[in-house]
Amino acid sequence: MTEEHELPSLEAMLAGTLALMTGYSQALQADLHPQQRLLMGAKIGSNLDLLAGHVGLSESFQRILLGLRARWQLMSACTEQAEPRALPASARLH
């Protein structure tokens, strides 16, 4: 069964970011694929940057997103240090 949703672009970005966060969390629990965790973390951070700059969001919400982005940067750095064979956090997942 394929779930198809038609969302405005802002909501689609939020939904996609939340889905990535869920996948990242599940991968941490299972301790699987550290390279994919780094890529997902980088994409989450990128999405949070894009969302923080979106004109459709209030300044207060944008500040929250920037704070979340900073936390994701720290988590990505910790994950990269814990798994030296993993790809650098600067790698991109499209």
PLY file of the C-alpha trace (Angstrom):
ply
format ascii 1.0
element vertex 94
property float x
property float y
property float z
element edge 93
property int vertex1
property int vertex2
end_header
0.00 0.00 0.00
1.43 3.35 -1.03
0.49 6.45 0.92
0.08 9.44 -1.34
-0.54 12.88 0.04
-0.81 16.21 -1.67
0.62 18.80 0.68
1.60 22.42 0.23
5.39 22.68 -0.06
5.89 23.98 3.50
3.86 21.14 4.98
5.60 18.63 2.72
8.99 19.85 3.98
7.82 19.57 7.60
6.38 16.09 7.00
9.54 14.93 5.25
11.76 16.27 8.02
9.67 14.55 10.69
9.84 11.29 8.71
13.64 11.61 8.48
13.83 12.26 12.23
11.81 9.11 12.84
14.10 7.07 10.58
17.17 8.51 12.27
15.78 7.63 15.69
14.91 4.08 14.64
18.37 3.56 13.17
19.95 4.70 16.44
17.89 2.21 18.42
18.83 -0.64 16.11
22.46 0.55 15.82
22.33 0.05 12.06
24.08 1.77 9.18
26.00 4.64 10.79
26.72 6.10 7.34
23.00 6.40 6.63
22.45 8.02 10.04
25.02 10.66 9.16
23.39 11.30 5.80
19.93 11.49 7.36
21.23 13.84 10.05
22.78 16.11 7.41
19.53 16.16 5.43
17.51 16.91 8.58
19.83 19.83 9.32
19.53 21.09 5.75
15.74 20.87 5.91
15.69 22.73 9.23
17.80 25.49 7.64
15.36 25.77 4.73
12.36 25.79 7.05
13.95 28.43 9.32
14.19 30.76 6.33
10.65 30.20 5.10
8.56 33.38 4.94
5.41 31.44 5.84
6.64 30.78 9.37
6.67 33.18 12.30
9.97 34.56 13.61
9.41 32.65 16.86
9.05 29.36 14.99
12.07 30.18 12.84
14.15 30.69 16.01
12.98 27.29 17.30
14.05 25.71 14.01
17.48 27.36 14.21
17.89 25.97 17.73
16.94 22.51 16.49
19.42 22.88 13.64
22.21 23.60 16.15
21.27 20.48 18.13
21.30 18.34 14.98
24.77 19.66 14.14
26.00 18.55 17.57
24.36 15.13 17.24
25.87 14.64 13.79
29.32 15.51 15.13
28.91 13.03 18.01
27.73 10.31 15.63
30.67 10.93 13.30
33.16 10.75 16.20
31.57 7.54 17.48
31.78 5.86 14.07
35.09 6.79 12.39
34.32 4.67 9.31
31.16 6.68 8.67
30.88 9.29 5.97
31.52 12.91 6.96
28.47 14.86 8.13
28.98 17.22 5.19
27.87 14.46 2.79
24.45 15.02 1.29
21.41 12.81 1.04
18.99 13.77 -1.72
0 1
1 2
2 3
3 4
4 5
5 6
6 7
7 8
8 9
9 10
10 11
11 12
12 13
13 14
14 15
15 16
16 17
17 18
18 19
19 20
20 21
21 22
22 23
23 24
24 25
25 26
26 27
27 28
28 29
29 30
30 31
31 32
32 33
33 34
34 35
35 36
36 37
37 38
38 39
39 40
40 41
41 42
42 43
43 44
44 45
45 46
46 47
47 48
48 49
49 50
50 51
51 52
52 53
53 54
54 55
55 56
56 57
57 58
58 59
59 60
60 61
61 62
62 63
63 64
64 65
65 66
66 67
67 68
68 69
69 70
70 71
71 72
72 73
73 74
74 75
75 76
76 77
77 78
78 79
79 80
80 81
81 82
82 83
83 84
84 85
85 86
86 87
87 88
88 89
89 90
90 91
91 92
92 93
